[in-house]
Structures are given as structure tokens and as C-alpha cells.
Amino acid sequence: MIVFLRALKEGRLVRAETLLRMREWHRWQFPMQYGYGTMHFSLPSPLAGLTGLPATWEHSGTSGSFLYYVPERDLYIAEGGIVSTLL
């Protein structure tokens, strides 16, 4: 899953214009925003400072799987239900 997200982020799967459209965030359920097939998690500045939670670019599955990218740390986190990966 991390190989997929890294390739998507680096523009190897879709054109740059498509990736920009995927990341046009729309309000959803606080603090989540939704793009085209992707989600964005970001707390307002005061809360982010208090909690230390960075903004993430992500998607979650219904089976307990998820794939997160933390841009400020260039960190990828994946959970595939059985296997967890942190790069």
C-alpha cells in the first residue's frame, strides 16, 4: 500500500493535474475533508499545537485498513488488517 501511495504522490500513476484535483478538499466530518478518492485530516492551529497531531493525507478502508501520509515528516503509515507498516 505504501508503494502505491508513494507512486501516487510522486506523480507516477496520474497526471499532476489529476493529483491536484484529487487533493481539492471539501468539508466533511470535522476534522476530515474529502477529495477525489483521498481524505485530509487537519486540526485547527490551536488544537494541533496542543495535541501535536500533524496534518495527514490519507484514506481508510471499511475492513480496518488505512493508509496515511504525513507530509511534514515524509512519513507513511499503513495497516492492512493483519500487517502494519511504518516507513
N, C-alpha and C positions, 0 to 999 in steps of 0.2 A: 504494500500500500504506500509506503514511503517513497519507493522508486517512482510510482505513478504521480504522487503529488509533487515531487521534485521536478519531474519532467514537465508537468503542467505549469508549475511556477516559472520554469526556465524557458517556456515558450516552445517546447519541443513537440507538444501534442496539438495545440491550436494556435491560430494566428494571434499576434499581440492584441489586435482589435477585439477579438473574441474574448480573450482573457480579461481585458478591461471591462467588457460588458458583463462578464460573469461576476465581477467584483463591484458592480454598481449596487450598493447596499440599499435595501428597503427596510423600513421598520417592521419588526415582527413582534416577538415577545421579549420584553426587557430582560437582559441587556443584549439580546440577539438581534441581528439584522440578517436578511436573506438576500442573496444574489441569485444568479442563474446556476443552480447546482452547487452552490457553496454558501457557507454561513460565516458571519463575522461576530466575534464576541469582543466587546469593549465596554469597560465600566467608565463612567464619567471621572474626570481627573481627581476629585477629592476621594472618591471610593477606591479608585485604582491605587492611589498613593497609600491609603490606609491598609488595603488588603495585599498589595504587592502583586496582584494578578495582571499579567500583561495582556495586551490585545492578541487575539488569535484569528487565524483564517482556517476554516475547518468544515467538516461535515460529520454527522453522526448517523449511524445506521439503526434500524429497529431491533437488531439482534444483539445490541450491546457493543457493537463495533464502533470505532471512531477514528478519525484522522485529523490531527491538529498541526498547525504550523505557527510558530511564534516568531514573527519577523525580527523583533528587536534582539533576539538571541540566536537567530538562524537555527531553531530547534524544531525537530519533527517528532511527534508523539503518535503512536498508532496502537490500537487494541483491536484485535481481530476475533474477539470472543474467547479464544484459547491462548493466543500468543500475544504478548505485549512487546513493543519495540520502542526504544528511545534512542534517537541519533542526534 
